[in-house]
Amino acid sequence: MDSQNLKQRRTDDPDTAATTTTMNKSNYKSKKDMRMDMAKRGLRSLAVAVAIPVSLHLLAIYLGSTDNYPTGSSKPFWFPPLWALRFICLASSFLMGLSAWLVWADGGFHKNPTALPLYLAQLGLNLIWDPIVFGAGAPWVGLLVSMGMFGTMVACTRVFKNINPVAGDLMKPTLAWVAFLAIVNLKLVFH
């Protein structure tokens, strides 16, 4: 068979090692250039990791929302204005993207295979909450979504904290925000 004639490549083989090191070092003039290139790739991946959830949230606000929000005297004093609520949701998406990038940079999506599905689940629930509550005017469904969002965010925070403690800590403000959104949603149900 052909597979019996294959040779295993070893790193201590002088021909293979010389070729590999020449290819890696020939692209850079110095260690500083190599570090700068790595930093640029890191910043690009960070920008993508943060821009995707924020852009998706902006799109969800734009396409799926109307101003179905209590105003004037029918609104409790502790309700934030709609613009503030949406701005803090965007900031929450930013923090989620940043924490996901930290987990990705540590190789956490490979270390713990539940991290990525939990992140995507809470991101998806976060994206559909605003159009359901303010676009469709369905606060009961929004309450169920916000409870699911809270549960997935608690699980995501725990998984992220095991991989990267800073990423887990960055998820805590978003967790508090989701708890507040659930209270706002509960008040909208009984409004």
C-alpha positions as a printed NumPy array, in Angstrom:
array([[  0.   ,   0.   ,   0.   ],
       [  1.025,   3.601,  -0.548],
       [  0.492,   4.552,   3.074],
       [  3.214,   2.145,   4.15 ],
       [  5.769,   4.   ,   2.037],
       [  5.062,   7.389,   3.614],
       [  7.736,   8.962,   5.77 ],
       [  6.936,  10.805,   8.959],
       [  8.231,  14.356,   9.009],
       [ 10.192,  15.218,  12.086],
       [ 11.144,  18.604,  13.377],
       [ 14.635,  17.415,  14.199],
       [ 15.201,  16.633,  10.512],
       [ 17.776,  19.286,   9.438],
       [ 16.325,  19.755,   5.936],
       [ 12.764,  20.336,   7.166],
       [ 13.786,  22.524,  10.126],
       [ 15.984,  24.751,   7.969],
       [ 13.23 ,  25.264,   5.402],
       [ 10.631,  26.116,   8.05 ],
       [ 12.786,  28.631,   9.895],
       [ 13.918,  30.265,   6.674],
       [ 10.327,  30.707,   5.515],
       [  9.224,  32.232,   8.831],
       [ 12.182,  34.556,   9.317],
       [ 12.589,  35.624,   5.706],
       [  9.344,  37.612,   5.8  ],
       [ 10.536,  39.846,   8.661],
       [ 13.546,  42.117,   8.97 ],
       [ 13.612,  42.022,  12.75 ],
       [ 11.699,  40.808,  15.79 ],
       [ 10.091,  44.221,  16.001],
       [  8.614,  43.802,  12.515],
       [  7.331,  40.377,  13.452],
       [  5.691,  41.743,  16.618],
       [  4.143,  44.64 ,  14.712],
       [  2.63 ,  42.257,  12.189],
       [  1.197,  40.115,  14.977],
       [ -0.221,  43.225,  16.673],
       [ -1.868,  44.361,  13.432],
       [ -3.495,  40.952,  12.971],
       [ -4.674,  41.047,  16.59 ],
       [ -6.212,  44.498,  16.158],
       [ -7.939,  43.439,  12.956],
       [ -9.442,  40.382,  14.62 ],
       [-10.507,  42.508,  17.605],
       [-12.199,  45.01 ,  15.311],
       [-14.093,  42.222,  13.558],
       [-15.07 ,  40.527,  16.835],
       [-16.519,  43.772,  18.187],
       [-17.991,  45.113,  14.943],
       [-20.048,  42.016,  14.134],
       [-22.301,  41.997,  17.237],
       [-22.61 ,  45.789,  17.301],
       [-23.502,  45.913,  13.582],
       [-26.007,  43.11 ,  13.944],
       [-27.611,  44.882,  16.884],
       [-27.821,  48.148,  14.932],
       [-29.413,  46.255,  12.065],
       [-31.934,  44.622,  14.408],
       [-32.845,  48.017,  15.855],
       [-33.193,  49.584,  12.417],
       [-35.154,  46.82 ,  10.693],
       [-37.267,  45.356,  13.434],
       [-38.233,  48.139,  15.769],
       [-40.863,  50.779,  16.031],
       [-41.434,  53.182,  18.854],
       [-43.797,  50.88 ,  20.724],
       [-42.522,  52.161,  24.063],
       [-44.497,  53.778,  26.877],
       [-44.146,  57.541,  27.042],
       [-45.249,  60.33 ,  29.336],
       [-47.195,  59.543,  32.473],
       [-47.828,  55.905,  31.528],
       [-44.12 ,  55.188,  31.921],
       [-42.647,  54.517,  35.387],
       [-40.023,  57.004,  36.55 ],
       [-37.222,  54.418,  36.453],
       [-37.744,  53.476,  32.794],
       [-34.843,  54.73 ,  30.7  ],
       [-35.627,  56.672,  27.533],
       [-35.741,  54.497,  24.435],
       [-32.552,  55.995,  22.995],
       [-30.677,  55.247,  26.249],
       [-32.024,  51.713,  26.362],
       [-30.836,  51.037,  22.831],
       [-27.481,  52.733,  23.425],
       [-26.803,  50.559,  26.467],
       [-27.839,  47.476,  24.465],
       [-25.212,  48.458,  21.884],
       [-22.615,  48.929,  24.627],
       [-23.57 ,  45.502,  25.942],
       [-23.03 ,  44.03 ,  22.47 ],
       [-19.631,  45.712,  22.381],
       [-18.646,  44.128,  25.709],
       [-19.891,  40.725,  24.571],
       [-17.827,  40.963,  21.393],
       [-14.761,  42.029,  23.349],
       [-15.106,  39.168,  25.817],
       [-15.655,  36.682,  22.986],
       [-12.483,  37.963,  21.326],
       [-10.53 ,  37.469,  24.56 ],
       [-11.805,  33.905,  24.778],
       [-10.962,  33.308,  21.11 ],
       [ -7.462,  34.774,  21.569],
       [ -6.841,  32.305,  24.398],
       [ -8.003,  29.42 ,  22.208],
       [-11.076,  29.004,  24.382],
       [-13.487,  28.072,  21.632],
       [-11.308,  25.008,  21.027],
       [-10.603,  24.317,  24.711],
       [-14.27 ,  24.366,  25.658],
       [-16.596,  23.48 ,  22.78 ],
       [-19.672,  24.827,  24.609],
       [-18.302,  28.393,  24.666],
       [-19.121,  29.25 ,  21.049],
       [-22.693,  27.848,  21.   ],
       [-23.471,  29.646,  24.277],
       [-22.084,  32.906,  22.923],
       [-24.035,  32.579,  19.669],
       [-27.227,  31.647,  21.542],
       [-27.09 ,  34.65 ,  23.839],
       [-26.147,  36.897,  20.912],
       [-29.12 ,  35.644,  18.913],
       [-31.505,  36.105,  21.837],
       [-30.094,  39.566,  22.43 ],
       [-30.68 ,  40.466,  18.783],
       [-34.299,  39.332,  18.673],
       [-35.418,  40.856,  21.985],
       [-35.726,  44.449,  20.755],
       [-37.745,  43.65 ,  17.596],
       [-40.053,  41.338,  19.543],
       [-40.778,  43.779,  22.362],
       [-40.732,  47.108,  20.54 ],
       [-41.355,  46.058,  16.948],
       [-44.029,  43.401,  17.325],
       [-45.333,  44.701,  20.642],
       [-45.228,  41.23 ,  22.203],
       [-43.946,  41.751,  25.768],
       [-44.959,  38.22 ,  26.892],
       [-42.763,  36.654,  24.228],
       [-40.078,  39.224,  25.014],
       [-40.214,  38.185,  28.668],
       [-39.571,  34.575,  27.693],
       [-36.718,  35.685,  25.428],
       [-35.202,  37.84 ,  28.171],
       [-35.341,  34.934,  30.641],
       [-33.637,  32.698,  28.076],
       [-31.135,  35.453,  27.409],
       [-30.375,  35.72 ,  31.126],
       [-29.887,  31.959,  31.444],
       [-27.58 ,  31.678,  28.442],
       [-25.661,  34.735,  29.579],
       [-25.105,  33.237,  33.053],
       [-23.815,  30.034,  31.455],
       [-21.69 ,  31.994,  28.968],
       [-20.21 ,  34.092,  31.788],
       [-19.23 ,  30.975,  33.719],
       [-17.648,  29.307,  30.691],
       [-15.821,  32.49 ,  29.657],
       [-14.544,  33.014,  33.22 ],
       [-13.032,  29.518,  33.235],
       [-11.176,  30.281,  30.003],
       [-10.236,  33.925,  30.57 ],
       [-11.139,  35.641,  33.881],
       [-11.149,  39.107,  32.278],
       [-13.656,  37.942,  29.654],
       [-15.878,  36.574,  32.407],
       [-15.676,  39.876,  34.273],
       [-16.55 ,  41.816,  31.111],
       [-19.745,  39.771,  30.835],
       [-20.95 ,  40.82 ,  34.318],
       [-22.197,  44.307,  33.315],
       [-24.089,  42.757,  30.41 ],
       [-25.583,  40.231,  32.817],
       [-26.769,  43.057,  35.087],
       [-28.197,  44.862,  32.05 ],
       [-30.123,  41.787,  30.936],
       [-31.566,  41.436,  34.444],
       [-32.707,  45.06 ,  34.236],
       [-34.194,  44.442,  30.772],
       [-36.154,  41.517,  32.196],
       [-37.594,  43.824,  34.88 ],
       [-38.472,  46.448,  32.252],
       [-40.064,  43.729,  30.154],
       [-42.049,  42.43 ,  33.145],
       [-43.372,  45.946,  33.751],
       [-44.34 ,  46.176,  30.061],
       [-46.284,  42.913,  30.394],
       [-48.385,  44.251,  33.264],
       [-48.647,  47.765,  31.84 ]])
